[in-house]
Every structure is written in structure tokens, then in C-alpha cells.
């Protein structure tokens, strides 16, 4: 009956193997089949390749290790410098861009080889390749520079053209705005003349010293001025003969200043008022005619201005009711 093979038998086979017994001698000693011994005979350990290679590497001296680290660092810095230069190349043509990518790949490969170099000789070989790459970069830069300069000049030209177009647009917009402002100013002056009859020059003086300098929350001073004039006119048109004019005191002040500085202006305004009255009033407007006498007899300029504002408010309403062209009348009254 054959022996049962258990762990004790396997351990004894390993023990005889360590004592350098042969397989057949071990089978005789243990009284088992030689095939069983061969089956459980311990395998020889495979040699550690890494350890062998490590043992095979020659150990560097301190001087050699110092030179290796120094050369490796110097070469790495040179590679970084080359990479920095080539990154500035825009690649103005497809060929230049392709060659630029090839050189960048070469730099990456040389960096890997440099990190793997374990001797000064290996670093020297990498340095030879670095010098070759550096030469290729010099050639590439020489080809790219004039093309790069042309591109910059073209970009500068396009920038100047854009700026010129913008200046032209601003100039045209300014001209349109000025034209619109002039047209609007004429409208304002004609509207103002119905609040206080005077020459265009004198009306503009009043507007420049008061209306166009009113501090209002609006981005456009012309529009703001028009609104201010309309506001003043609406106040004047709503006045009753018995009401006061405190709501338009600033306007009254400027008109008084106008009269104070122009002795003949008061008489000229009264002439205009008479002409306006004859054109607008009809026989049934006797009350308005009586009020005009008060206007003519007002000696103080403040009273005179208040009466003019009230009288013109009444005439303005009557002119609208009787379809009288106030613009046509104004053109005949003021130059």
C-alpha cells in the first residue's frame, strides 16, 4: 500500500533537498516513489534581476556624482531656455507650425533622457542632441521673424483703420447732434419769445445764463433745457391776472437783468406787444386791452416783466383758439 503524502512528507523532501540529497536517495530514505519526490521537490529561487543589476552598477565617487548633477542641471536649464524661445514663435505658416511642434516633442524626449542619465558620458550625449535642437530653433526663429513682423504691422494697420472709423463715426454723430441741437435751440428760442418778447440775441443771452445752466437730472442739456422752458411756459399760461408769478422767479430775474442792461429794450418790447395785440385781439377782447394799459404804465422792471409774462400767456391762448400762426408772427417781430 503506497504511503499517504501529507505535509510532513513534503517538509522532509524539502529538508533532504537542503542537505543536498539527490531525488533518488531521498525516495529511498523516505520509502516513497521517486515520481512523488520529483513532484514535491522545491523549486530553485530565480535570481533577482534588479538586485543583480544594482550590484553590477559601478558606484560613483563624490566627484563623479557632483559632475553628473551639475551637467544634468545645466543641460536642463538650456533645454528650458530653448523651449521658452520656441514658445514665442507664432508659426506664421503651416510648415513653421509643424516644425515647431517637432522641436517641442524633441525637447520633451531629451528631458526624459536627461533624467534617466546615470553618467557624465550619457549627459554629454544628450548635450550633443541639445546643441542640434538649438541650431534648428535658431533657423526657425530667423524664418519666423520677418513673417511675425509683417503680421504685427498688419495688425497695427487694422487697429489704426478701426480707430479712424471710430473717429469718423464720432465726428458724424457729433455733427448730427450739433445739427439737432441747433434746430432744437431755434425751437426753444421761438417758444421762449412767447414767454418774454425780445430779440433772438437777447433771448439766447437769457437762456445761456439761466435755462441752459439749470441743474437737472438729465444726460442731454438741450433736452433738459427744452423741458425747463416748457415747464416755465406752462406755468405762465396757467396764470390768472390776479395770480402772482413766484413759480418762475429765476426766469423773471433774468428778464429783469436784461432790461436793466438795455435801456431801449423795454420800449421795443412794448412795440412788439402792441403789434401782437392788434394781430390777435378782436373788439370783444376789451378786458385784455384794458390790461395792456397796466402793462404800459408799469414803471418797475419787475412789475413790467410779470405783466409781460401774464399778457403773453393770454395772447398765446387766444392765438391758438383763433388758429393764428405764432411762428409767422414771431418771424416778423424778431430778426
C-alpha positions in Angstrom: 0.0 0.0 0.0 1.5 3.4 -1.0 2.3 5.9 1.6 -0.1 8.8 2.1 1.6 12.1 1.1 1.0 14.7 3.7 2.6 18.0 4.8 5.2 16.1 6.9 6.4 14.2 3.9 6.6 17.4 1.8 8.6 19.1 4.6 11.0 16.2 4.8 11.5 16.2 1.0 12.4 19.9 1.3 14.8 19.1 4.2 16.7 16.4 2.3 16.9 18.8 -0.7 18.6 21.4 1.6 21.1 18.7 2.7 21.9 18.2 -1.0 20.4 14.7 -1.1 19.6 13.6 -4.6 16.0 12.9 -5.6 16.6 9.1 -5.7 18.4 9.0 -2.4 15.5 11.0 -0.8 13.0 8.5 -2.2 14.9 5.6 -0.7 15.3 7.3 2.7 11.6 8.1 2.9 10.4 4.9 1.2 8.3 6.7 -1.4 8.1 6.7 -5.2 10.8 8.8 -7.0 8.0 10.4 -9.1 6.4 11.7 -5.9 9.8 13.2 -4.8 10.2 14.9 -8.1 6.6 16.3 -7.8 7.2 17.9 -4.4 10.9 18.8 -4.9 11.4 22.5 -4.0 11.9 24.9 -6.9 15.2 26.8 -7.1 14.8 30.5 -6.4 15.0 32.7 -9.5 17.8 35.3 -9.3 16.6 38.9 -8.5 17.4 40.8 -11.7 17.1 44.2 -10.2 19.4 43.3 -7.4 21.9 41.9 -9.8 21.7 45.0 -12.0 22.2 47.1 -8.9 25.2 45.1 -7.9 26.5 45.4 -11.5 26.3 49.2 -11.4 29.6 50.8 -10.6 29.3 53.1 -7.6 30.1 56.8 -8.5 32.6 58.7 -6.5 31.6 62.0 -4.8 33.4 64.0 -7.6 31.7 62.0 -10.4 28.3 62.3 -8.8 28.9 66.1 -8.4 29.8 66.5 -12.1 26.8 64.4 -13.1 24.3 66.5 -11.1 25.9 69.8 -12.3 25.9 68.8 -16.0 22.4 67.5 -15.8 21.2 70.7 -14.2 23.0 72.9 -16.8 21.6 70.9 -19.7 18.1 71.0 -18.2 18.3 74.8 -17.9 19.4 75.0 -21.6 16.5 72.9 -22.7 14.1 75.2 -20.7 15.7 78.2 -22.4 15.2 76.7 -25.9 11.6 75.8 -25.0 10.9 79.4 -23.9 12.3 80.8 -27.1 10.3 78.4 -29.4 7.1 79.2 -27.5 7.4 82.8 -28.7 7.3 81.6 -32.3 3.8 82.3 -33.6 4.2 79.9 -36.6 3.1 82.2 -39.4 2.9 79.3 -41.9 1.8 75.7 -41.7 5.3 74.5 -42.2 6.7 76.6 -39.4 4.0 75.4 -37.0 4.7 71.8 -37.9 8.5 72.2 -37.3 7.8 74.0 -34.1 5.7 71.0 -32.8 8.5 68.6 -33.8 11.1 70.6 -31.8 8.8 70.7 -28.8 8.5 66.9 -28.9 12.3 66.6 -29.2 12.7 68.8 -26.1 10.4 66.5 -24.1 12.3 63.4 -25.2 15.7 64.9 -24.3 14.3 65.9 -20.8 13.3 62.3 -20.2 16.7 61.0 -21.4 18.4 63.6 -19.2 16.5 62.5 -16.1 17.5 58.8 -16.9 21.2 59.6 -17.5 23.4 58.0 -14.8 26.8 59.1 -16.0 28.5 62.1 -17.3 29.0 60.4 -20.7 25.3 59.9 -21.1 24.7 63.5 -20.2 27.3 64.6 -22.8 25.4 62.6 -25.5 22.2 64.4 -24.5 24.1 67.8 -24.7 25.1 67.0 -28.3 21.5 66.5 -29.2 20.5 69.7 -27.4 23.0 71.7 -29.4 21.5 70.2 -32.6 18.0 71.2 -31.5 19.3 74.7 -30.6 20.6 75.1 -34.1 17.2 74.1 -35.5 15.5 76.7 -33.3 17.8 79.4 -34.5 16.9 78.7 -38.1 13.2 78.6 -37.2 13.4 81.9 -35.5 15.2 83.5 -38.4 12.5 82.4 -40.8 9.6 83.4 -38.4 10.9 86.9 -37.5 10.1 88.7 -40.8 6.7 87.0 -41.1 6.0 87.8 -37.5 6.9 91.4 -38.1 4.6 91.6 -41.2 1.7 90.2 -39.1 2.3 92.8 -36.4 2.4 95.6 -39.0 -0.8 94.3 -40.5 -2.5 94.2 -37.0 -1.3 97.7 -36.3 -2.7 98.9 -39.7 -6.0 97.3 -38.9 -6.0 98.8 -35.5 -5.4 102.3 -36.9 -8.1 101.8 -39.5 -10.6 100.8 -36.8 -9.7 103.8 -34.7 -10.1 106.0 -37.8 -13.5 104.6 -38.5 -14.5 105.1 -34.8 -13.3 108.8 -35.0 -15.2 109.2 -38.2 -18.4 107.8 -36.6 -17.9 110.0 -33.6 -17.4 113.0 -35.8 -20.6 112.3 -37.8 -22.5 111.6 -34.6 -21.3 114.9 -33.2 -22.2 116.7 -36.4 -25.7 115.2 -36.3 -26.1 116.1 -32.6 -24.9 119.6 -33.2 -27.4 120.0 -36.1 -30.1 118.6 -33.9 -29.1 120.9 -31.0 -29.1 123.9 -33.3 -32.6 123.0 -34.6 -33.8 122.4 -31.1 -32.3 125.6 -29.9 -34.2 127.5 -32.6 -37.4 125.9 -31.4 -36.6 126.8 -27.8 -35.9 130.4 -28.7 -39.1 130.8 -30.6 -41.0 129.2 -27.7 -39.2 131.5 -25.3 -40.2 134.6 -27.3 -43.8 133.9 -26.4 -43.0 134.0 -22.7 -41.0 137.2 -23.0 -40.8 139.0 -26.3 -37.3 140.1 -27.2 -34.7 139.8 -29.9 -33.2 136.4 -30.7 -29.8 137.6 -29.4 -31.3 138.8 -26.1 -33.4 135.6 -25.7 -30.3 133.5 -26.3 -28.5 135.5 -23.6 -31.2 134.8 -21.1 -31.2 131.1 -22.0 -27.4 130.8 -21.8 -27.3 132.5 -18.4 -30.3 130.7 -16.9 -32.1 128.0 -18.8 -29.1 126.1 -20.2 -27.4 126.1 -16.9 -30.2 124.8 -14.8 -29.1 121.8 -12.8 -31.5 119.0 -13.7 -31.1 115.2 -13.7 -30.8 114.6 -17.4 -28.0 113.5 -19.6 -28.8 115.8 -22.5 -28.6 119.5 -21.6 -30.5 120.6 -24.7 -33.5 118.3 -23.9 -33.3 119.4 -20.3 -33.4 123.0 -21.3 -36.4 122.4 -23.6 -38.2 120.7 -20.7 -37.4 123.6 -18.5 -38.7 126.2 -21.0 -41.9 124.1 -21.5 -42.3 124.0 -17.7 -41.9 127.7 -17.4 -44.3 128.4 -20.3 -46.9 126.0 -18.9 -46.7 127.9 -15.6 -47.1 131.3 -17.3 -50.0 130.1 -19.4 -51.9 128.9 -16.4 -51.5 132.2 -14.5 -54.6 134.3 -13.8 -54.4 138.0 -13.9 -54.8 138.1 -10.1 -52.1 135.4 -9.5 -48.5 136.1 -8.7 -45.5 134.7 -10.7 -43.4 133.3 -7.8 -43.2 130.0 -9.6 -41.0 131.4 -12.3 -38.9 133.8 -10.2 -35.5 132.8 -11.8 -36.9 133.5 -15.2 -38.2 136.8 -14.1 -34.9 137.7 -12.6 -33.0 137.1 -15.8 -35.5 139.1 -17.8 -35.2 142.0 -15.4 -31.4 141.9 -15.7 -31.9 142.0 -19.5 -34.0 145.2 -19.2 -31.6 146.8 -16.6 -28.7 146.4 -19.0 -30.6 147.5 -22.1 -32.4 150.9 -21.8 -34.1 150.7 -25.2 -35.3 147.1 -24.8 -38.3 147.9 -22.7 -39.7 150.3 -25.4 -39.0 147.8 -28.2 -40.9 145.1 -26.2 -43.9 147.4 -25.8 -43.9 148.0 -29.6 -43.9 144.2 -30.2 -46.7 143.8 -27.6 -48.9 146.4 -29.4 -48.3 144.7 -32.8 -49.1 141.3 -31.3 -52.3 142.7 -29.7 -53.6 144.2 -33.0 -53.0 140.9 -34.8 -54.6 138.6 -32.2 -57.2 140.6 -30.3 -60.7 141.3 -31.6 -63.3 144.0 -30.4 -64.7 141.7 -27.8 -61.4 141.4 -26.1 -61.8 144.7 -24.3 -60.7 143.3 -20.9 -57.3 142.3 -22.4 -56.9 145.8 -24.0 -57.5 147.4 -20.6 -54.9 145.1 -19.0 -52.4 146.3 -21.7 -52.7 149.8 -20.2 -51.4 148.4 -16.9 -48.5 146.9 -18.8 -47.6 150.2 -20.4 -47.8 152.1 -17.1 -45.7 149.7 -15.1 -42.6 151.6 -14.2 -40.6 149.0 -12.2 -38.9 146.4 -14.4 -40.1 143.5 -12.1 -43.7 144.6 -12.5 -43.2 145.1 -16.2 -41.8 141.6 -16.6 -44.6 140.0 -14.6 -47.2 141.8 -16.8 -45.4 140.8 -20.0 -45.5 137.1 -18.9 -49.1 137.2 -18.0 -50.1 139.2 -21.1 -48.3 136.8 -23.4 -49.9 133.8 -21.7 -53.3 135.3 -22.6 -52.3 136.1 -26.1 -50.8 132.6 -26.7 -54.1 131.0 -25.7 -56.1 133.3 -27.9 -53.8 132.8 -30.8 -54.3 129.0 -30.6 -58.1 129.4 -30.3 -58.1 131.6 -33.4 -55.7 129.5 -35.4 -53.2 132.3 -35.7 -49.7 131.2 -36.9 -47.5 132.3 -34.0 -44.3 131.3 -35.8 -45.2 133.6 -38.7 -46.0 136.4 -36.3 -42.7 135.8 -34.5 -40.7 135.9 -37.7 -42.0 139.4 -38.3 -41.4 140.6 -34.8 -37.8 139.4 -34.1 -34.9 139.3 -36.6 
